[in-house]
Amino acid sequence: MNLIFFFDRLDSDQHARRTVQKNLRIVDPDYYRFETHVLFDDAFEDDEHGNRVPNRYVKQLVAAVNVAGAYENLFQMF
């Protein structure tokens, strides 16, 4: 969960820096482009109808990202 918070904070920081550069036309020498990828081996499995669906690990990650995002938004309110 801490790693997801870390990624969210980096994403928020990048967004703020990009917005300042774009809207205020200020060059930020520390601007960076943040991108991350999560790789899964065997991320899909067959369901009872033979369709390929995400496995439980992918579903856990998506749920954790949603929870972390909700907490991050809650903390930003204070």
Secondary structure, DSSP 8 states (H G I E B T S, - for coil): -HHHHHHHHHHHHHHHHHHHHHHH----TT----------SS-EEE-TTS-EEE-HHHHHHHHHHHHHHHHHHHHHT-
